[in-house]
Amino acid sequence: MTAIHAVHGFIASGKTTLARHLALTVPALHLNSDDIMVTLHGQDPPEHVYRPALPRVRVVVRDIAQRCLQTGTSVVLDDGYWTRASRDELRAWAARLGVPLSLYALNVPDDEALRRLQLRNAGSGLTVTPETFRLFRTQLERPGPDEQLTALPDGYPAA
């Protein structure tokens, strides 16, 4: 059955690792907004480039996802969904399409996320400084008890 799988979590919480796992096991197409951002604007785009580009990148991801779903291909959306409003909008979109949605939530302590971020920054992913991490941290809204979350796959570590 065609479905949307979406991963909620903060920077370096393991979203992409889980998304890749899901893409292989569901199977589904993994769509990562950070990868598209890096392709279009480089590993470390300045804020004046990043901020206006992010909504456009998300539109591209959503368009590709919808085309996949229309052709019977499930998708894994690797974007974070930091706010309740973004998760509610995702649920409404899935409902309009008539496609089931599984929302997975990851949460790791900040010290572990910062350790992972240091490793990621040394690689080829989107660069995020520790200062930006701390600034963005205030924008994260954890899912409320009324939000239906999907259990992580069997054997998949929670952190």
C-alpha positions in Angstrom: 0.0 0.0 0.0 1.3 3.4 -0.9 2.1 5.5 2.2 3.9 8.6 3.5 6.5 8.0 6.2 7.7 11.2 7.8 10.5 11.6 10.4 10.3 14.2 13.2 13.4 15.2 15.1 15.9 17.9 15.7 19.2 18.5 14.0 21.5 15.4 14.3 18.8 13.3 16.0 19.2 10.4 13.5 16.4 11.4 11.0 18.4 10.6 7.9 19.6 7.3 9.3 16.0 6.2 10.1 14.7 7.6 6.8 17.3 5.5 4.9 16.4 2.4 6.9 12.7 3.0 6.1 13.3 3.6 2.4 15.0 0.2 2.2 12.5 -1.8 4.3 9.2 -0.2 3.2 10.3 0.2 0.3 10.0 3.9 -0.5 11.7 6.9 -2.1 13.7 8.8 0.5 13.3 12.6 0.0 15.7 14.8 2.1 15.4 18.5 2.0 19.0 19.0 3.2 20.3 17.0 0.3 18.4 19.2 -2.2 19.6 22.3 -0.4 23.2 21.2 -0.6 22.8 20.3 -4.3 21.4 23.8 -5.1 23.3 26.0 -2.7 26.3 24.2 -1.4 27.2 22.6 1.9 27.2 25.9 3.9 24.8 28.4 2.3 24.8 31.8 4.0 21.7 32.6 6.0 20.5 35.2 3.4 20.4 32.3 0.9 19.2 29.5 3.2 16.2 31.1 4.7 14.4 32.1 1.5 15.5 28.8 -0.2 14.1 26.5 2.4 10.4 27.0 1.7 11.1 26.5 -2.1 13.0 23.3 -1.4 10.1 22.0 0.7 7.7 22.7 -2.2 10.0 20.7 -4.5 10.0 17.8 -2.0 6.3 17.9 -1.7 5.8 18.0 -5.5 8.1 15.0 -6.0 6.4 13.1 -3.1 2.9 13.7 -4.5 4.0 12.5 -8.0 5.5 9.4 -6.5 2.4 8.7 -4.5 0.2 9.1 -7.6 2.2 6.4 -9.3 2.0 4.0 -6.4 5.4 4.7 -4.8 5.6 5.3 -1.1 7.8 8.1 0.2 9.9 8.8 3.3 10.0 12.6 4.1 13.2 13.5 6.0 12.6 17.1 7.0 12.2 17.3 10.8 8.7 18.8 11.2 9.8 20.9 14.1 6.5 22.6 14.8 3.0 21.3 15.6 1.7 23.4 12.8 4.0 21.7 10.3 2.9 18.3 11.5 -0.8 19.2 11.4 -0.3 20.5 7.8 1.4 17.2 6.9 -1.5 15.2 8.4 -4.0 17.4 6.4 -2.1 16.9 3.2 -2.0 13.2 3.6 -5.7 13.1 4.4 -6.4 15.2 1.2 -4.5 12.7 -0.8 -6.2 9.8 0.9 -2.8 8.3 1.8 -1.9 6.8 5.2 0.8 8.7 7.1 3.2 7.2 9.6 5.1 9.8 11.7 8.2 8.7 13.5 9.7 10.8 16.3 13.4 10.8 17.3 14.8 12.5 20.3 18.4 12.5 21.5 20.1 14.5 24.2 21.7 17.7 23.0 25.3 16.6 23.9 24.9 13.5 21.7 23.3 15.5 18.9 26.2 18.0 19.0 28.7 15.1 18.9 26.9 13.8 15.8 26.8 17.2 14.3 30.5 17.6 14.6 30.9 14.4 12.6 28.3 15.4 10.0 30.0 18.8 9.6 33.2 17.1 8.7 31.5 15.2 5.9 29.4 16.3 3.0 26.1 17.1 4.6 24.5 20.5 5.3 26.8 22.3 7.7 25.2 23.5 10.9 27.4 25.3 13.5 26.9 24.6 17.3 25.7 28.2 17.6 23.0 27.7 14.9 22.1 24.4 16.6 21.5 26.3 19.9 19.6 29.1 18.2 17.3 26.7 16.3 16.8 24.5 19.4 14.3 27.0 20.8 12.1 26.5 17.7 11.6 22.8 18.3 8.1 21.8 19.4 7.9 18.1 20.6 4.8 16.2 19.6 2.0 16.4 22.2 0.4 13.4 23.8 -2.6 13.8 21.4 -0.4 13.4 18.3 -0.4 9.9 16.9 3.2 8.7 16.4 4.3 5.5 14.8 6.6 3.1 16.7 10.1 2.8 15.5 10.8 -0.3 13.5 11.6 -3.5 15.5 15.2 -3.6 16.5 15.8 0.1 15.6 17.5 2.0 18.3 15.4 4.9 19.8 18.5 7.2 20.0 
